[in-house]
Amino acid sequence: MIPKLDDYKRKWNVESDLSIKPGLEAIKAALTALHHPQDQLQVVHIAGTNGKGSTLTFIEQIAKNHGLTVGKFMSPCIVDVHDQIQINGEPITNKEMDKIFQQLSLSGLSGKLTDFELLTCIAFLYFAKKKVDLVLLEAGMGGREDSTNVVTPLLSIIPSIALDHTKFLGPTIQSIAKHKAGIIKQSRPVVIGRLSEEALIVVKNEAENKSAPVLALGEHFDVATVGEEDVYRNKEQGLEIPHLTRLLPGKHQADNMALAITAFIKIAQHFRIPLEIGKIQQGVKSAQLPGRFEEVMPNVYFDGAHNPASANALVQTIRSQFPNDPVRFVIGMLADKDVDSVLQLLEQVSDEFYFVDFPNERAMKAEDICKLSNASKKVILTDPVSFIQNATNEPIKTFVTGSLYLLGIIRELLTR
């Protein structure tokens, strides 16, 4: 369930399906009925297991610093449906959402789409109406059969490929890579992160079949961290950008930043705007994203790690940022995730875990997650909000993690 989406659906008598239904037939028919708003947009399309949101945020800030108006469509929500659709960092308003739902109610689409397909249509309509310069479009799941895969982008980005959503995308890295690579389009560049050899073969084959130039991190461009700063180097462009400082910590975020800079070089060429090193540095410095090693209160951090790859990134970042500090986890997860592997990774840096239930039809019961944990201190929390509020006064780092959906719910409860 996407918070507050149902309020609009009831108000305007528009029905959509909560389920996940991969495939493009329904979304293409809907966009035809809506006169193809996506064709009016200049799009950067991103799909990958992890790193999508951070990479788009780096691009967003760099592009804004170069004077572009930027629309961004991402998932899941931070608090409610409005923040999934943004222009220059500002969520769509209630008034604008009402206008678009009024249009949808007259379009004959009620009952024909899933919630995510409906939201994809809303994003396209909003960005087209506002005539944004650039749209940053995040695939919801996979890529090839995701409802966002109806655009011909300026370029595509694949930050990472790992095991996740195996029920829909298949049980192997190759099958998942095949889905992610589906966003690569004919003769359009694709920027890729540090992929495993088996994923890289699939992606490069797709790119070759579509005559799409590949720009690979570690091959065509790279990033090095020197002290507190990063240095970006691009062999193809003969470009070096020093003195890059990030608010988003961790080596994985340096990689996401490098992907974003490489993508923006192509964006700047498309819009024929001069690339300014100072504006790239400022954009990188200002990039922040809720739920990514985010300190929400003193000693309390939110991180959306929900699969083994992102849990490993969280563990490595904790080790680098807090090498001598005690750490504990407040965790809730979806049942269709690799819960065992995530717990094993997090248990490398803590032996103290607190498990929570949260309202999501896919959520695993806290009691069941607790049984899987090998931690010596395991507690099922009935009042996580009070626990988190009290944690600010304790000499231990508390990380709330396991699901972006969980973070959204607790964030909303903390603000009440």
N, C-alpha and C positions, 0 to 999 in steps of 0.2 A: 504493500500500500504506500502511495506517495502522499505525505501529509498535505491536506487542504485541496488536493486535486478533486476529491469526491464532492467537496462543497460546490465547486463550479459545475461539475457534471450534473448534480441535482438541480442547481439553480437554472441551468439552461436545458435540462432534459436531454443530455448527451450521454449515451452509454458507451462504455469500453470495457475490455476484458482485462482482468488482473493478471492473467497467465502470461507465460513467455512462449511466443510462437515465432521461431526463426523463419525467415522467408520474406521476399520483397513484393509479392503479388498484391497484398492488401494495401501497403503503403504507396505503391505506384498508382493504384487505382484512386486512392484518396487524393494524392497530389495532382492527378489529372483533373479531378473534380474541383480542386482548389486553384487550377490554372498554373501549376508548376512554379510556385514561389521559389523553390530551391535553385531554379535556373537563373535567377536574378542575382545570385550571391557569388562572391569570391571566397572560396572555402579552403581551409587547411583541415584535412581529415586525419584523425589519429585513432589507432587501435593498438592494443597491447595488453599484456597481463597486468603490469604495474607501470607507474610513471606517467600515465596519460595526463592526469590532472596537473601535476607539477610542471610537466613540459609545456602544456598549454598556458599555464600561469606565467611562466617565464616569457613565452612569446607575446602574451597579452601585454605585459608591462613594457617590453621592448618596443612593440608596435605602437602603444599609446605614447611613449616618449618620442616616437618619430612622427606623431601627429595623426595617426590613423584612428578611426572609430572602430572599436572591436566588439563584435558579438561573440558570446561564448555559450555553448550548450554542453552541459556536463551531467554526469550522474554518478552515484545517487545524490539526492539533495543534502544540503548541510543542515537546514532546519525544516524547510517546507518546499513545495513545488516551485515557488517564485525564484529561489536562488539557483535553480538549474538552468535558467534562461537569463542571461545578463548582457548588458551593453556597457562597456567601459567599467565593469565591476559593479554596476547597479542592477539589482534584480528587477525583473518585469513587475510592474505595479498591478494592484488589484483592478484598476480601471482598464489598463491595457489588456489584461487577461479576460476581463468581461467582454470587451469588444471582440476579441478573437473567438471566444466561446459563442457569442451571438452569431458570428459568421459561420462557425462550425454547425450550430443548431439548424441553420438554413441550408446546409450543404448536402444533407442526406447521408451523412457518414455515421450517424448514431448506430452503435452495435456492430460496426464493421471493423473496428480496430482494437488492438491491445492498448493499455494505458501508455506504454512507451511509444508506440506508433503515433498515438494521439498527441503526445507531448512533442514528438519530433515534428509533426505538422505545425503545431503552435509555434515552435522555435523558428521554423522557416518563414511562416507568415509574419511573425514579429520582426525578424531581421530584414525581410524584404520591405515591409512597411516603413521601417526606420532608415532604410537605405544605408546600412552600415558599410564601411569600406571592406572589412575583413570578418569572416566568420571562422571561429575555431570550433570544430565539430568533433565531439568525442563519441566513439562507438559505445553502445551500451553493453554488448557482449559479443565476442568474436569479431566479426567484420563483414565477411562475405555475405551472410544472410541477415545482418543487422539492419534495422530500419533506417539508419543514417546512410547506408551505402547506396544512395540514389543520386549522388552528386558526382560531377567531374571536377575534382579539386585542383588547386594550383600545385599542390604536392601532398603526399601522404607521409605519415610518420608512424613507425613501429618501434617504441622504446624498448620493449622486452617481450619475451615469450616464455611462459612457464606453465605448469599444470594448474588449471583452474577451470571451473564450469565444465568438467569432463562429461557430465551427463548430456550436455548439448553439443560440445565441441569435439568429443572423442577422448580416448584415454591416453593418447601419446602426444609428445611434443610435435611430431610431424602433422598429426591431424589438427592440432590447435594452430600451428603455423599456417596450415592451408587456409583456415578461416581468417586469420589476421591478414594474410597476404592478399585476401580478396578485395581489400580497399585500394590496392595498387591499380592505377588506371593507365590506359594507353599513352605512352610518350610523356607521362608526368613523373617528375622525380619522386623518389621515396628515400626518406632519411631514416636510418635504422640504428638501434643501439647495439650493445655488446651481446649478440645472440649466440646461442650454442651452435655448434657445427651443424647439428641435425636440423635446427630451425633455419639457419642461414641458407642451407641448400634449397629448402622449400621456397624461401622468400626470393632468393636470387633467380631461381627458375621461373617464378611468376613474373618477376621484373623483366627477365630476358624475353619471355613470351609476349610481353606487352611493350617491348622497346622502351622500358622505363629506366632512366638513369638511377643508379644506386649510390647513395652517399652514406658510408658506413663509419660509425664511431670506431676509432682505433686504426682505421685504414686511410680514409680521406680527410679526416679531421680528428682532433683529440683535445684532451684537457689534462692539465697537470696542476696539482695543488702544492703551493709553496707557502708554508706557514699558514697564515689565515686567509690567503688569497689564492685565486685560481688564475691560470693562464690558458687561454683558448688559442689553438693553432689550427689553421686550415690550409693544407697543402695545395688544394685545387685553386684557392683564391690568393695564395701567397700572403696570408693574413695572420697576424698575431695580435691578440687582445689581452693585455696584462691587467693586473689590479682589479680583478673581479671578486667582489665580496658578496656572499649570500647570507640571507636570514634562514634559509632552509638548509639545515645541516646534513652531513653525511656524504660519503663518496658517491652514492647513487644519485644524489641531487646535483653533484657536479656534472655527472653524465647527462642528466635531464637538461641542465642548463646548456651544455654543449650542443645537444640536439636542437634546442630552441634557437640558439644563435645561428646554427647552420640553416635551419628552416627560414629564419628571418632574412638571411642573406638572399635567398631565392625570392622571398616576398618583396623585399626592397627592389630587386631587379624587375619584378613584375610591375610594381607600381611606379617604377622609375624615380625612386626617391633616393637621395644620397645616404649611404650607410655612415652613421656617426658613432665613433667609438665611445664617446662620453655618454651618449644616450643609451647605448647597449649596457654600459657599466651601471648607469642609474637604473635602468629597467631591471637588471639582475638583482641589484641591491634592494629594490622595493618589492620584489616578488614574495608573496606570502600565500599560504593555502591552509585553510582550516583542516584539522585532522591529520596533519603531517608534522609529527614531532612538535606539536603546538602546545606551548605552555599557557593553559587557560586560567590558571591560578598559581600562586607560588607553590612550587613542588608538585604540581599536578599537570600531567601532559596527556593530550589526546593524540593517538596515532591509529590510523585506519588499517593497520596490518591485518589481513584476513586470509592470506594464503602463505605457503612456505617461503616463497621468494620475498614477499614484503616483510614477513616476520624475521627473516634473516637480515634484511636491511635494517630493521628496527634494532635488532640485537647488536649489529656492528656499530650503529650510531650511538647506542647507549654506552657501549664500551669506549668509544672515542670521546664522547661528551662527558660521561660520568664514570671514569675508570675506578674511582675509589668510593663511590656513593652506593649505599644500599638501595635496592629497587624492589618494587612489588607491582603486581598486575591486578587490575579489575577487568574482567574479560567476559564477553558474551559473543557467541558466534552463530552463524547459520549452519544448519545441519548438513547442507550439501557441500560444505568446505572440508578440506583435509585437516580436521581438528587435531588429530593425533600428532601430525608433523609440526603444526604450529605450536602446540604445547611443548613438544620436545625442544624446539628451538628457543622458545622463551625461557624454558627452565634452565638454559645455559647461564642466564644472568640473574635468576631469582629463584628462590625456593618458597615464595609467599604469594599465593594466588587467591583471589576473591571472585566468585562466579555469580553472574547475574542473569535473570530472565528479562526479556524485553519483548514488547508486542510486535511480532512479525511472524507471519504464517510459516516462514522457513526457519525460524530460530530453533536451535537445539536447547533443550531444557538445561538450566544451570546444573541441576543434579546429575545429568548425564555427562556433561563436560567434566564436572568434578571427578567423576569415576575414572575418567581417562587420564587424569593428571597424576604425575609421580611426585609432585611437590610435597614437602613434609608438612607445610602449613596450608590447608585448604579450607576455605570458608564459603558458604553460600550466603550472599548478601540479600536481605529483604528490603533494605533501604540504602541503595547505593548513593543517592544524592547526599544524604547526611554524612555518610562515610567519606565521600569525596570532599565535601566542605570542611570536615574536620581534619582531613589529610594535610591541609595547608599549614597546619601548626606542628607537623611532625617532621623529624629529621630523616626523611626517607623520600625518594622519588616515587610517586605513584603514577603509573601509566594505565590509562583506560584504553582498551584496544580490542581487536577481534572482529569488528564490523563497523563500517561507516554508518550503517543504519542505527546501531547502538549509540554511536557518538552523537548523532543528530537528536535522538530521543533524550539523552542525558543533558545535552547542551540546552535543549528547550526547557527541561525541568529545572536546571540551574538558574535560568533567567526569570523564573516565575517569582 
